[in-house]
Amino acid sequence: MKFLILIVAALALNSCNTCIGIGRDTKQGYEWTKSKFQGSGGTTVDPSGAPVY
């Protein structure tokens, strides 16, 4: 039953915008953490070319 709920939730969240958003958030979190460890401040530009809505 838990597996079925997990599959339904995954299918419900499987829209293009959701996947792009999760990917961008994960990448931005990685870049922020990396910049904090390396001591460099600054923002990065998202070069993925994905549409922004």
Secondary structure, 3 states (H helix, E strand, C coil): CHHHHHHHHHHHCCCHHHHHHHHHHHHHHHHHHHHHHHCCCCCCCCCCCCCCC
